[in-house]
């Protein structure tokens, strides 16, 4: 047993720099895809909530398509499909695009659900005291919707961070791909994947803590 732990310690010491390098790429993917997904969800929100069916229906169709097909397939479509159209983005760009598109679709529904969960009487009360639709949304509806959305928003960002592991399928040397290559060279499957899981745990714990801190801060403000 002592020899096993000693050998594992030597193995991890040798792999540590490579795992850290892969982890940094995972951080870059998360940092790039998160704001794009948040923004894309907002861009989808307006047509999704539009009262005109010919505007709302395409948005609903796109959202359902993105939410109900595997993210890995979507990444493949971006990676192999764009060259057919004459575009040759890097693996990083393809991974970020695929992740952002799907999570943006999920976030659009999260935004919509939070806004629609605010009681309709809030709109009527604001109108009764002379507030127009814009002011009502900004000062009455949005603060209440924001409180409802922060928890699900944090969860979605955590899922997004874990989904970055799928970019290994298109050759990105992220944390997961680095772990796979380390296993091929060392045959230490369990040990390497435990280390990989530890790095992901660090990332998701940090994101979860940040989300809770933001939620408490906003709750104190409103």
N, CA and C atoms as a LAMMPS dump frame, in Angstrom:
ITEM: TIMESTEP
0
ITEM: NUMBER OF ATOMS
666
ITEM: BOX BOUNDS ff ff ff
-5.0000000000000000e+02 5.0000000000000000e+02
-5.0000000000000000e+02 5.0000000000000000e+02
-5.0000000000000000e+02 5.0000000000000000e+02
ITEM: ATOMS id mol type element x y z
1 1 1 N 0.819 -1.21 0
2 1 2 C 0 0 0
3 1 3 C 0.857 1.266 0
4 2 1 N 1.931 1.208 0.799
5 2 2 C 2.83 2.368 0.86
6 2 3 C 3.468 2.628 -0.501
7 3 1 N 3.863 1.528 -1.163
8 3 2 C 4.458 1.678 -2.5
9 3 3 C 3.463 2.271 -3.49
10 4 1 N 2.193 1.868 -3.358
11 4 2 C 1.164 2.394 -4.269
12 4 3 C 1.034 3.903 -4.13
13 5 1 N 0.93 4.37 -2.893
14 5 2 C 0.788 5.81 -2.666
15 5 3 C 2.03 6.569 -3.103
16 6 1 N 3.184 5.959 -2.902
17 6 2 C 4.424 6.613 -3.323
18 6 3 C 4.474 6.732 -4.841
19 7 1 N 4.098 5.661 -5.529
20 7 2 C 4.086 5.69 -6.992
21 7 3 C 3.053 6.676 -7.52
22 8 1 N 1.893 6.717 -6.862
23 8 2 C 0.854 7.663 -7.282
24 8 3 C 1.312 9.1 -7.091
25 9 1 N 1.998 9.361 -5.974
26 9 2 C 2.495 10.711 -5.711
27 9 3 C 3.513 11.128 -6.768
28 10 1 N 4.391 10.199 -7.145
29 10 2 C 5.383 10.5 -8.187
30 10 3 C 4.7 10.759 -9.523
31 11 1 N 3.676 9.928 -9.837
32 11 2 C 2.931 10.103 -11.089
33 11 3 C 2.236 11.446 -11.134
34 12 1 N 1.543 11.81 -10.05
35 12 2 C 0.807 13.075 -10.022
36 12 3 C 1.749 14.275 -10.078
37 13 1 N 2.908 14.143 -9.446
38 13 2 C 3.885 15.243 -9.497
39 13 3 C 4.339 15.487 -10.927
40 14 1 N 4.506 14.398 -11.686
41 14 2 C 4.915 14.549 -13.077
42 14 3 C 3.814 15.091 -13.966
43 15 1 N 2.57 14.711 -13.654
44 15 2 C 1.44 15.138 -14.477
45 15 3 C 0.902 16.514 -14.087
46 16 1 N 1.235 16.983 -12.907
47 16 2 C 0.64 18.217 -12.379
48 16 3 C 0.752 19.405 -13.334
49 17 1 N 1.934 19.707 -13.883
50 17 2 C 2.013 20.864 -14.797
51 17 3 C 1.093 20.736 -16.006
52 18 1 N 0.971 19.517 -16.564
53 18 2 C 0.106 19.316 -17.723
54 18 3 C -1.369 19.472 -17.339
55 19 1 N -1.737 18.946 -16.182
56 19 2 C -3.124 19.087 -15.731
57 19 3 C -3.467 20.547 -15.464
58 20 1 N -2.531 21.268 -14.893
59 20 2 C -2.762 22.699 -14.641
60 20 3 C -2.928 23.448 -15.962
61 21 1 N -2.11 23.107 -16.962
62 21 2 C -2.23 23.751 -18.278
63 21 3 C -3.588 23.447 -18.901
64 22 1 N -4.037 22.192 -18.796
65 22 2 C -5.358 21.841 -19.305
66 22 3 C -6.465 22.547 -18.551
67 23 1 N -6.278 22.698 -17.246
68 23 2 C -7.269 23.389 -16.419
69 23 3 C -7.378 24.857 -16.815
70 24 1 N -6.265 25.474 -17.152
71 24 2 C -6.288 26.876 -17.579
72 24 3 C -7.078 27.041 -18.874
73 25 1 N -6.962 26.068 -19.78
74 25 2 C -7.753 26.125 -21.011
75 25 3 C -9.236 25.964 -20.696
76 26 1 N -9.56 25.081 -19.751
77 26 2 C -10.952 24.929 -19.311
78 26 3 C -11.475 26.243 -18.73
79 27 1 N -10.646 26.926 -17.952
80 27 2 C -11.043 28.228 -17.409
81 27 3 C -11.29 29.233 -18.533
82 28 1 N -10.427 29.221 -19.542
83 28 2 C -10.598 30.142 -20.673
84 28 3 C -11.896 29.849 -21.415
85 29 1 N -12.198 28.584 -21.625
86 29 2 C -13.446 28.214 -22.285
87 29 3 C -14.65 28.69 -21.487
88 30 1 N -14.61 28.48 -20.18
89 30 2 C -15.715 28.9 -19.314
90 30 3 C -15.866 30.412 -19.322
91 31 1 N -14.733 31.105 -19.224
92 31 2 C -14.759 32.571 -19.19
93 31 3 C -15.27 33.156 -20.505
94 32 1 N -14.982 32.495 -21.614
95 32 2 C -15.431 32.997 -22.914
96 32 3 C -16.892 32.643 -23.182
97 33 1 N -17.299 31.425 -22.838
98 33 2 C -18.648 30.96 -23.179
99 33 3 C -19.718 31.534 -22.255
100 34 1 N -19.393 31.786 -20.998
101 34 2 C -20.413 32.24 -20.041
102 34 3 C -21.039 33.58 -20.439
103 35 1 N -20.255 34.648 -20.65
104 35 2 C -20.906 35.918 -21.032
105 35 3 C -21.625 35.839 -22.369
106 36 1 N -21.089 35.05 -23.304
107 36 2 C -21.753 34.91 -24.601
108 36 3 C -23.096 34.2 -24.448
109 37 1 N -23.138 33.178 -23.61
110 37 2 C -24.399 32.47 -23.375
111 37 3 C -25.413 33.386 -22.688
112 38 1 N -24.967 34.162 -21.708
113 38 2 C -25.861 35.104 -21.017
114 38 3 C -26.426 36.131 -21.999
115 39 1 N -25.562 36.651 -22.862
116 39 2 C -25.992 37.648 -23.839
117 39 3 C -26.918 37.03 -24.881
118 40 1 N -26.574 35.854 -25.368
119 40 2 C -27.391 35.208 -26.389
120 40 3 C -28.785 34.882 -25.85
121 41 1 N -28.841 34.478 -24.577
122 41 2 C -30.136 34.23 -23.954
123 41 3 C -30.989 35.484 -23.92
124 42 1 N -30.359 36.636 -23.651
125 42 2 C -31.095 37.901 -23.639
126 42 3 C -31.579 38.269 -25.036
127 43 1 N -30.739 38.008 -26.041
128 43 2 C -31.13 38.312 -27.42
129 43 3 C -32.312 37.452 -27.868
130 44 1 N -32.379 36.224 -27.377
131 44 2 C -33.49 35.343 -27.724
132 44 3 C -34.765 35.69 -26.964
133 45 1 N -34.61 36.384 -25.84
134 45 2 C -35.758 36.634 -24.971
135 45 3 C -36.833 37.47 -25.651
136 46 1 N -36.417 38.551 -26.332
137 46 2 C -37.401 39.45 -26.945
138 46 3 C -38.264 38.74 -27.98
139 47 1 N -37.673 38.057 -28.977
140 47 2 C -38.537 37.343 -29.932
141 47 3 C -39.315 36.208 -29.274
142 48 1 N -38.73 35.582 -28.243
143 48 2 C -39.431 34.484 -27.562
144 48 3 C -40.697 34.981 -26.877
145 49 1 N -40.699 36.205 -26.373
146 49 2 C -41.852 36.738 -25.65
147 49 3 C -42.711 37.664 -26.503
148 50 1 N -42.357 37.812 -27.772
149 50 2 C -43.129 38.678 -28.662
150 50 3 C -44.546 38.137 -28.84
151 51 1 N -45.515 39.035 -28.901
152 51 2 C -46.906 38.614 -29.038
153 51 3 C -47.245 38.166 -30.447
154 52 1 N -46.414 38.544 -31.43
155 52 2 C -46.671 38.169 -32.817
156 52 3 C -46.145 36.762 -33.075
157 53 1 N -47.023 35.895 -33.521
158 53 2 C -46.676 34.48 -33.684
159 53 3 C -45.561 34.271 -34.691
160 54 1 N -45.535 35.075 -35.773
161 54 2 C -44.532 34.862 -36.809
162 54 3 C -43.129 35.231 -36.332
163 55 1 N -43.031 35.993 -35.237
164 55 2 C -41.734 36.273 -34.625
165 55 3 C -41.442 35.281 -33.503
166 56 1 N -42.467 34.979 -32.718
167 56 2 C -42.294 34.082 -31.577
168 56 3 C -42.013 32.641 -31.997
169 57 1 N -42.694 32.154 -33.036
170 57 2 C -42.581 30.742 -33.425
171 57 3 C -41.154 30.343 -33.831
172 58 1 N -40.452 31.12 -34.681
173 58 2 C -39.071 30.731 -35.014
174 58 3 C -38.156 30.702 -33.797
175 59 1 N -38.361 31.649 -32.872
176 59 2 C -37.534 31.675 -31.659
177 59 3 C -37.792 30.432 -30.816
178 60 1 N -39.056 30.064 -30.667
179 60 2 C -39.393 28.858 -29.911
180 60 3 C -38.798 27.623 -30.588
181 61 1 N -38.906 27.562 -31.917
182 61 2 C -38.357 26.427 -32.653
183 61 3 C -36.855 26.291 -32.459
184 62 1 N -36.154 27.417 -32.53
185 62 2 C -34.704 27.379 -32.352
186 62 3 C -34.344 26.953 -30.933
187 63 1 N -35.033 27.51 -29.964
188 63 2 C -34.745 27.168 -28.569
189 63 3 C -34.978 25.686 -28.308
190 64 1 N -36.077 25.166 -28.805
191 64 2 C -36.377 23.746 -28.588
192 64 3 C -35.361 22.859 -29.298
193 65 1 N -34.93 23.269 -30.486
194 65 2 C -33.915 22.505 -31.212
195 65 3 C -32.616 22.448 -30.42
196 66 1 N -32.193 23.573 -29.892
197 66 2 C -30.937 23.618 -29.154
198 66 3 C -31.037 22.899 -27.821
199 67 1 N -32.177 22.972 -27.183
200 67 2 C -32.318 22.34 -25.866
201 67 3 C -32.494 20.833 -25.958
202 68 1 N -33.006 20.338 -27.079
203 68 2 C -33.382 18.93 -27.168
204 68 3 C -32.48 18.092 -28.064
205 69 1 N -31.33 18.639 -28.432
206 69 2 C -30.328 17.853 -29.136
207 69 3 C -29.034 17.898 -28.328
208 70 1 N -28.221 16.834 -28.391
209 70 2 C -27.013 16.769 -27.55
210 70 3 C -26.014 17.876 -27.875
211 71 1 N -25.398 18.404 -26.844
212 71 2 C -24.402 19.452 -27.037
213 71 3 C -23.223 18.944 -27.858
214 72 1 N -22.824 17.707 -27.651
215 72 2 C -21.701 17.163 -28.409
216 72 3 C -22.004 17.167 -29.906
217 73 1 N -23.222 16.813 -30.278
218 73 2 C -23.618 16.83 -31.689
219 73 3 C -23.57 18.26 -32.234
220 74 1 N -24.018 19.217 -31.435
221 74 2 C -23.994 20.613 -31.87
222 74 3 C -22.563 21.111 -32.073
223 75 1 N -21.663 20.716 -31.175
224 75 2 C -20.259 21.096 -31.334
225 75 3 C -19.685 20.49 -32.609
226 76 1 N -20.034 19.228 -32.875
227 76 2 C -19.581 18.584 -34.108
228 76 3 C -20.113 19.324 -35.338
229 77 1 N -21.387 19.733 -35.288
230 77 2 C -21.976 20.431 -36.428
231 77 3 C -21.272 21.752 -36.694
232 78 1 N -20.933 22.46 -35.631
233 78 2 C -20.196 23.714 -35.797
234 78 3 C -18.8 23.44 -36.349
235 79 1 N -18.144 22.441 -35.784
236 79 2 C -16.747 22.162 -36.14
237 79 3 C -16.609 21.639 -37.566
238 80 1 N -17.515 20.74 -37.957
239 80 2 C -17.422 20.154 -39.296
240 80 3 C -18.29 20.874 -40.326
241 81 1 N -19.292 21.627 -39.84
242 81 2 C -20.205 22.291 -40.763
243 81 3 C -19.694 23.615 -41.279
244 82 1 N -19.054 24.408 -40.425
245 82 2 C -18.587 25.722 -40.859
246 82 3 C -17.563 25.648 -41.994
247 83 1 N -16.633 24.678 -42.003
248 83 2 C -15.715 24.593 -43.15
249 83 3 C -16.432 24.37 -44.48
250 84 1 N -17.592 23.712 -44.439
251 84 2 C -18.349 23.515 -45.674
252 84 3 C -18.893 24.839 -46.214
253 85 1 N -19.014 25.83 -45.319
254 85 2 C -19.502 27.15 -45.723
255 85 3 C -18.356 28.128 -45.984
256 86 1 N -17.146 27.619 -45.892
257 86 2 C -15.991 28.473 -46.169
258 86 3 C -15.393 29.14 -44.956
259 87 1 N -15.809 28.748 -43.762
260 87 2 C -15.258 29.318 -42.532
261 87 3 C -14.412 28.254 -41.836
262 88 1 N -13.274 28.679 -41.298
263 88 2 C -12.356 27.725 -40.673
264 88 3 C -11.932 28.234 -39.288
265 89 1 N -12.868 28.28 -38.358
266 89 2 C -12.524 28.741 -37.005
267 89 3 C -11.696 27.699 -36.261
268 90 1 N -11.045 28.141 -35.211
269 90 2 C -10.238 27.234 -34.396
270 90 3 C -11.122 26.318 -33.566
271 91 1 N -10.526 25.288 -32.993
272 91 2 C -11.267 24.394 -32.109
273 91 3 C -11.842 25.168 -30.928
274 92 1 N -11.082 26.128 -30.438
275 92 2 C -11.541 26.929 -29.299
276 92 3 C -12.813 27.686 -29.659
277 93 1 N -12.812 28.345 -30.81
278 93 2 C -13.973 29.118 -31.239
279 93 3 C -15.184 28.21 -31.451
280 94 1 N -14.961 27.053 -32.065
281 94 2 C -16.068 26.115 -32.296
282 94 3 C -16.65 25.621 -30.979
283 95 1 N -15.783 25.312 -30.025
284 95 2 C -16.263 24.858 -28.726
285 95 3 C -17.058 25.922 -28.004
286 96 1 N -16.541 27.14 -28.003
287 96 2 C -17.234 28.251 -27.341
288 96 3 C -18.573 28.525 -28.018
289 97 1 N -18.597 28.473 -29.352
290 97 2 C -19.833 28.728 -30.091
291 97 3 C -20.892 27.679 -29.762
292 98 1 N -20.506 26.411 -29.799
293 98 2 C -21.471 25.356 -29.506
294 98 3 C -22.024 25.444 -28.098
295 99 1 N -21.138 25.676 -27.136
296 99 2 C -21.57 25.776 -25.735
297 99 3 C -22.466 26.995 -25.537
298 100 1 N -22.083 28.116 -26.106
299 100 2 C -22.846 29.359 -25.929
300 100 3 C -24.24 29.26 -26.53
301 101 1 N -24.338 28.646 -27.696
302 101 2 C -25.634 28.538 -28.362
303 101 3 C -26.608 27.698 -27.539
304 102 1 N -26.149 26.53 -27.081
305 102 2 C -27.081 25.699 -26.332
306 102 3 C -27.446 26.313 -24.985
307 103 1 N -26.459 26.78 -24.241
308 103 2 C -26.761 27.331 -22.925
309 103 3 C -27.522 28.65 -23.032
310 104 1 N -27.295 29.399 -24.116
311 104 2 C -28.096 30.596 -24.338
312 104 3 C -29.563 30.264 -24.509
313 105 1 N -29.85 29.144 -25.188
314 105 2 C -31.24 28.714 -25.361
315 105 3 C -31.873 28.352 -24.017
316 106 1 N -31.122 27.638 -23.184
317 106 2 C -31.63 27.317 -21.852
318 106 3 C -31.853 28.584 -21.025
319 107 1 N -30.922 29.524 -21.128
320 107 2 C -31.03 30.753 -20.344
321 107 3 C -32.195 31.612 -20.802
322 108 1 N -32.491 31.612 -22.095
323 108 2 C -33.639 32.375 -22.589
324 108 3 C -34.923 31.919 -21.904
325 109 1 N -35.083 30.614 -21.745
326 109 2 C -36.265 30.083 -21.064
327 109 3 C -36.229 30.391 -19.576
328 110 1 N -35.034 30.417 -19.004
329 110 2 C -34.906 30.787 -17.591
330 110 3 C -35.313 32.237 -17.374
331 111 1 N -34.841 33.132 -18.265
332 111 2 C -35.226 34.542 -18.18
333 111 3 C -36.745 34.684 -18.311
334 112 1 N -37.294 34.022 -19.321
335 112 2 C -38.736 34.133 -19.565
336 112 3 C -39.537 33.642 -18.369
337 113 1 N -39.139 32.52 -17.813
338 113 2 C -39.859 31.98 -16.664
339 113 3 C -39.828 32.914 -15.472
340 114 1 N -38.69 33.549 -15.233
341 114 2 C -38.578 34.472 -14.102
342 114 3 C -39.471 35.695 -14.296
343 115 1 N -39.487 36.244 -15.505
344 115 2 C -40.306 37.426 -15.778
345 115 3 C -41.79 37.093 -15.689
346 116 1 N -42.188 35.975 -16.27
347 116 2 C -43.605 35.611 -16.274
348 116 3 C -44.097 35.148 -14.909
349 117 1 N -43.158 34.81 -14.01
350 117 2 C -43.569 34.382 -12.673
351 117 3 C -43.981 35.55 -11.78
352 118 1 N -43.611 36.768 -12.186
353 118 2 C -44.04 37.96 -11.426
354 118 3 C -45.526 38.175 -11.661
355 119 1 N -46.241 38.323 -10.608
356 119 2 C -47.701 38.424 -10.693
357 119 3 C -48.134 39.564 -11.613
358 120 1 N -49.145 39.294 -12.424
359 120 2 C -49.649 40.297 -13.361
360 120 3 C -50.177 41.531 -12.641
361 121 1 N -50.591 41.363 -11.406
362 121 2 C -51.078 42.496 -10.632
363 121 3 C -50.021 43.567 -10.417
364 122 1 N -48.74 43.172 -10.475
365 122 2 C -47.661 44.15 -10.331
366 122 3 C -47.664 45.132 -11.509
367 123 1 N -47.905 44.615 -12.713
368 123 2 C -48.016 45.477 -13.883
369 123 3 C -49.209 46.431 -13.728
370 124 1 N -50.343 45.879 -13.304
371 124 2 C -51.556 46.686 -13.179
372 124 3 C -51.391 47.769 -12.119
373 125 1 N -50.75 47.411 -11.003
374 125 2 C -50.55 48.392 -9.935
375 125 3 C -49.639 49.521 -10.382
376 126 1 N -48.589 49.175 -11.112
377 126 2 C -47.665 50.206 -11.597
378 126 3 C -48.351 51.114 -12.612
379 127 1 N -49.15 50.528 -13.488
380 127 2 C -49.889 51.335 -14.462
381 127 3 C -50.889 52.252 -13.778
382 128 1 N -51.435 51.766 -12.687
383 128 2 C -52.445 52.556 -11.965
384 128 3 C -51.864 53.829 -11.362
385 129 1 N -50.579 53.81 -11.028
386 129 2 C -49.962 55.01 -10.453
387 129 3 C -49.226 55.828 -11.517
388 130 1 N -49.468 55.506 -12.803
389 130 2 C -48.964 56.331 -13.894
390 130 3 C -47.631 55.918 -14.478
391 131 1 N -47.113 54.757 -14.118
392 131 2 C -45.834 54.303 -14.682
393 131 3 C -46.071 53.685 -16.056
394 132 1 N -45.212 54.054 -17.018
395 132 2 C -45.342 53.448 -18.341
396 132 3 C -44.738 52.038 -18.338
397 133 1 N -44.851 51.359 -19.463
398 133 2 C -44.423 49.956 -19.523
399 133 3 C -42.928 49.81 -19.271
400 134 1 N -42.138 50.733 -19.814
401 134 2 C -40.692 50.658 -19.648
402 134 3 C -40.299 50.818 -18.182
403 135 1 N -40.844 51.835 -17.514
404 135 2 C -40.521 52.066 -16.112
405 135 3 C -41.034 50.937 -15.227
406 136 1 N -42.188 50.421 -15.575
407 136 2 C -42.739 49.307 -14.796
408 136 3 C -41.811 48.106 -14.857
409 137 1 N -41.333 47.803 -16.063
410 137 2 C -40.439 46.658 -16.201
411 137 3 C -39.134 46.894 -15.46
412 138 1 N -38.583 48.095 -15.583
413 138 2 C -37.271 48.37 -14.996
414 138 3 C -37.314 48.442 -13.476
415 139 1 N -38.323 49.114 -12.916
416 139 2 C -38.325 49.386 -11.481
417 139 3 C -39.182 48.42 -10.658
418 140 1 N -40.094 47.708 -11.312
419 140 2 C -40.999 46.836 -10.56
420 140 3 C -40.779 45.367 -10.909
421 141 1 N -40.83 45.052 -12.197
422 141 2 C -40.771 43.649 -12.617
423 141 3 C -39.341 43.105 -12.557
424 142 1 N -38.385 43.866 -13.102
425 142 2 C -37.014 43.371 -13.205
426 142 3 C -36.391 43.032 -11.855
427 143 1 N -36.519 43.89 -10.815
428 143 2 C -35.932 43.497 -9.523
429 143 3 C -36.51 42.203 -8.964
430 144 1 N -37.817 41.997 -9.137
431 144 2 C -38.429 40.763 -8.639
432 144 3 C -37.991 39.554 -9.462
433 145 1 N -37.908 39.74 -10.786
434 145 2 C -37.458 38.647 -11.647
435 145 3 C -35.996 38.306 -11.378
436 146 1 N -35.204 39.325 -11.076
437 146 2 C -33.786 39.115 -10.81
438 146 3 C -33.579 38.219 -9.597
439 147 1 N -34.367 38.424 -8.571
440 147 2 C -34.267 37.585 -7.377
441 147 3 C -34.622 36.142 -7.687
442 148 1 N -35.558 35.94 -8.587
443 148 2 C -35.98 34.584 -8.928
444 148 3 C -34.985 33.878 -9.838
445 149 1 N -34.205 34.646 -10.582
446 149 2 C -33.356 34.061 -11.618
447 149 3 C -31.948 33.746 -11.14
448 150 1 N -31.488 34.355 -10.065
449 150 2 C -30.088 34.222 -9.688
450 150 3 C -29.7 32.784 -9.351
451 151 1 N -30.568 32.071 -8.628
452 151 2 C -30.267 30.688 -8.293
453 151 3 C -30.142 29.81 -9.52
454 152 1 N -31.168 29.777 -10.388
455 152 2 C -31.058 28.993 -11.629
456 152 3 C -29.914 29.446 -12.524
457 153 1 N -29.614 30.746 -12.514
458 153 2 C -28.524 31.256 -13.339
459 153 3 C -27.188 30.682 -12.888
460 154 1 N -26.975 30.65 -11.571
461 154 2 C -25.747 30.068 -11.041
462 154 3 C -25.623 28.6 -11.393
463 155 1 N -26.738 27.879 -11.293
464 155 2 C -26.717 26.454 -11.645
465 155 3 C -26.367 26.248 -13.114
466 156 1 N -26.909 27.111 -13.983
467 156 2 C -26.648 26.972 -15.422
468 156 3 C -25.184 27.224 -15.74
469 157 1 N -24.575 28.186 -15.064
470 157 2 C -23.16 28.478 -15.297
471 157 3 C -22.298 27.298 -14.847
472 158 1 N -22.678 26.657 -13.757
473 158 2 C -21.936 25.485 -13.292
474 158 3 C -22.04 24.351 -14.312
475 159 1 N -23.244 24.133 -14.839
476 159 2 C -23.418 23.108 -15.874
477 159 3 C -22.576 23.455 -17.108
478 160 1 N -22.562 24.725 -17.471
479 160 2 C -21.762 25.161 -18.614
480 160 3 C -20.286 24.831 -18.399
481 161 1 N -19.789 25.115 -17.202
482 161 2 C -18.376 24.843 -16.914
483 161 3 C -18.061 23.358 -17.067
484 162 1 N -18.957 22.511 -16.611
485 162 2 C -18.729 21.066 -16.755
486 162 3 C -18.852 20.62 -18.205
487 163 1 N -19.719 21.276 -18.956
488 163 2 C -19.909 20.906 -20.367
489 163 3 C -18.698 21.254 -21.235
490 164 1 N -17.798 22.099 -20.718
491 164 2 C -16.597 22.403 -21.501
492 164 3 C -15.764 21.151 -21.752
493 165 1 N -15.973 20.111 -20.948
494 165 2 C -15.221 18.865 -21.139
495 165 3 C -15.498 18.245 -22.503
496 166 1 N -16.624 18.586 -23.128
497 166 2 C -16.982 17.99 -24.416
498 166 3 C -16.111 18.482 -25.566
499 167 1 N -15.417 19.603 -25.369
500 167 2 C -14.575 20.094 -26.455
501 167 3 C -13.381 19.189 -26.686
502 168 1 N -13.118 18.286 -25.764
503 168 2 C -12.038 17.323 -25.969
504 168 3 C -12.321 16.454 -27.192
505 169 1 N -13.607 16.332 -27.565
506 169 2 C -13.988 15.504 -28.713
507 169 3 C -13.518 16.097 -30.035
508 170 1 N -13.207 17.392 -30.062
509 170 2 C -12.723 18.016 -31.301
510 170 3 C -11.239 18.382 -31.184
511 171 1 N -10.572 17.789 -30.215
512 171 2 C -9.121 17.931 -30.138
513 171 3 C -8.604 19.044 -29.259
514 172 1 N -9.46 19.738 -28.524
515 172 2 C -8.99 20.787 -27.62
516 172 3 C -8.247 20.161 -26.443
517 173 1 N -7.073 20.695 -26.13
518 173 2 C -6.287 20.166 -25.023
519 173 3 C -6.742 20.779 -23.698
520 174 1 N -8.028 20.58 -23.4
521 174 2 C -8.556 21.061 -22.132
522 174 3 C -8.197 20.065 -21.043
523 175 1 N -8.803 20.232 -19.883
524 175 2 C -8.492 19.368 -18.75
525 175 3 C -8.827 17.912 -19.034
526 176 1 N -9.988 17.667 -19.638
527 176 2 C -10.406 16.293 -19.91
528 176 3 C -9.49 15.623 -20.923
529 177 1 N -9.168 16.296 -22.016
530 177 2 C -8.275 15.718 -23.019
531 177 3 C -6.884 15.475 -22.439
532 178 1 N -6.414 16.396 -21.615
533 178 2 C -5.11 16.206 -20.967
534 178 3 C -5.122 14.956 -20.103
535 179 1 N -6.243 14.764 -19.377
536 179 2 C -6.361 13.565 -18.563
537 179 3 C -6.383 12.298 -19.403
538 180 1 N -7.101 12.322 -20.521
539 180 2 C -7.163 11.148 -21.395
540 180 3 C -5.784 10.786 -21.93
541 181 1 N -5.033 11.785 -22.343
542 181 2 C -3.701 11.52 -22.879
543 181 3 C -2.765 11.005 -21.796
544 182 1 N -2.933 11.524 -20.588
545 182 2 C -2.112 11.044 -19.474
546 182 3 C -2.412 9.585 -19.171
547 183 1 N -3.666 9.208 -19.284
548 183 2 C -4.053 7.815 -19.029
549 183 3 C -3.468 6.892 -20.091
550 184 1 N -3.473 7.327 -21.338
551 184 2 C -2.907 6.503 -22.409
552 184 3 C -1.42 6.236 -22.197
553 185 1 N -0.738 7.18 -21.576
554 185 2 C 0.706 7.033 -21.388
555 185 3 C 1.06 6.322 -20.087
556 186 1 N 0.194 6.448 -19.08
557 186 2 C 0.521 5.895 -17.76
558 186 3 C -0.327 4.694 -17.37
559 187 1 N -1.506 4.53 -18.017
560 187 2 C -2.461 3.462 -17.688
561 187 3 C -3.02 3.6 -16.279
562 188 1 N -2.863 4.758 -15.672
563 188 2 C -3.388 4.994 -14.319
564 188 3 C -4.744 5.686 -14.433
565 189 1 N -5.754 4.957 -14.882
566 189 2 C -7.053 5.55 -15.189
567 189 3 C -7.698 6.202 -13.976
568 190 1 N -7.856 5.417 -12.907
569 190 2 C -8.564 5.922 -11.728
570 190 3 C -7.849 7.118 -11.124
571 191 1 N -6.553 7.022 -10.986
572 191 2 C -5.792 8.09 -10.338
573 191 3 C -5.882 9.403 -11.124
574 192 1 N -5.747 9.312 -12.436
575 192 2 C -5.784 10.525 -13.257
576 192 3 C -7.177 11.148 -13.248
577 193 1 N -8.202 10.315 -13.389
578 193 2 C -9.558 10.873 -13.414
579 193 3 C -9.971 11.444 -12.066
580 194 1 N -9.44 10.907 -10.973
581 194 2 C -9.68 11.515 -9.664
582 194 3 C -9.074 12.915 -9.63
583 195 1 N -7.876 13.053 -10.175
584 195 2 C -7.23 14.369 -10.222
585 195 3 C -8.013 15.329 -11.11
586 196 1 N -8.48 14.833 -12.27
587 196 2 C -9.287 15.663 -13.165
588 196 3 C -10.57 16.101 -12.479
589 197 1 N -11.224 15.17 -11.801
590 197 2 C -12.457 15.502 -11.079
591 197 3 C -12.193 16.543 -10.003
592 198 1 N -11.037 16.462 -9.356
593 198 2 C -10.678 17.44 -8.317
594 198 3 C -10.604 18.843 -8.895
595 199 1 N -10.01 18.979 -10.08
596 199 2 C -9.921 20.297 -10.712
597 199 3 C -11.306 20.838 -11.063
598 200 1 N -12.163 19.973 -11.62
599 200 2 C -13.523 20.422 -11.926
600 200 3 C -14.273 20.802 -10.654
601 201 1 N -14.031 20.067 -9.576
602 201 2 C -14.682 20.387 -8.304
603 201 3 C -14.249 21.757 -7.803
604 202 1 N -12.973 22.066 -7.948
605 202 2 C -12.487 23.393 -7.567
606 202 3 C -13.219 24.485 -8.346
607 203 1 N -13.343 24.265 -9.654
608 203 2 C -13.974 25.267 -10.515
609 203 3 C -15.447 25.454 -10.157
610 204 1 N -16.192 24.354 -10.052
611 204 2 C -17.627 24.472 -9.797
612 204 3 C -17.907 24.982 -8.385
613 205 1 N -17.048 24.642 -7.429
614 205 2 C -17.21 25.168 -6.068
615 205 3 C -17.011 26.674 -6.051
616 206 1 N -16.004 27.14 -6.786
617 206 2 C -15.761 28.589 -6.867
618 206 3 C -16.93 29.299 -7.535
619 207 1 N -17.45 28.71 -8.605
620 207 2 C -18.59 29.321 -9.3
621 207 3 C -19.824 29.324 -8.41
622 208 1 N -20.062 28.222 -7.701
623 208 2 C -21.214 28.155 -6.809
624 208 3 C -21.116 29.164 -5.674
625 209 1 N -19.923 29.309 -5.105
626 209 2 C -19.734 30.291 -4.038
627 209 3 C -19.94 31.709 -4.53
628 210 1 N -19.439 31.991 -5.734
629 210 2 C -19.627 33.323 -6.317
630 210 3 C -21.105 33.606 -6.567
631 211 1 N -21.811 32.609 -7.076
632 211 2 C -23.242 32.784 -7.353
633 211 3 C -24.019 33.048 -6.068
634 212 1 N -23.692 32.327 -5.008
635 212 2 C -24.384 32.551 -3.731
636 212 3 C -24.063 33.924 -3.167
637 213 1 N -22.813 34.369 -3.304
638 213 2 C -22.439 35.696 -2.802
639 213 3 C -23.197 36.789 -3.549
640 214 1 N -23.308 36.642 -4.87
641 214 2 C -24.056 37.619 -5.668
642 214 3 C -25.529 37.605 -5.272
643 215 1 N -26.071 36.42 -5.073
644 215 2 C -27.476 36.3 -4.692
645 215 3 C -27.749 36.988 -3.359
646 216 1 N -26.868 36.794 -2.388
647 216 2 C -27.055 37.424 -1.078
648 216 3 C -26.912 38.942 -1.185
649 217 1 N -25.979 39.383 -2.02
650 217 2 C -25.771 40.828 -2.18
651 217 3 C -26.998 41.48 -2.811
652 218 1 N -27.527 40.852 -3.856
653 218 2 C -28.715 41.398 -4.5
654 218 3 C -29.922 41.343 -3.574
655 219 1 N -30.034 40.262 -2.819
656 219 2 C -31.139 40.146 -1.873
657 219 3 C -31.085 41.254 -0.83
658 220 1 N -29.882 41.598 -0.382
659 220 2 C -29.731 42.685 0.584
660 220 3 C -30.089 44.035 0.005
661 221 1 N -29.825 44.172 -1.304
662 221 2 C -30.101 45.466 -1.952
663 221 3 C -31.591 45.679 -2.174
664 222 1 N -32.297 44.569 -2.565
665 222 2 C -33.717 44.712 -2.909
666 222 3 C -34.632 44.231 -1.798
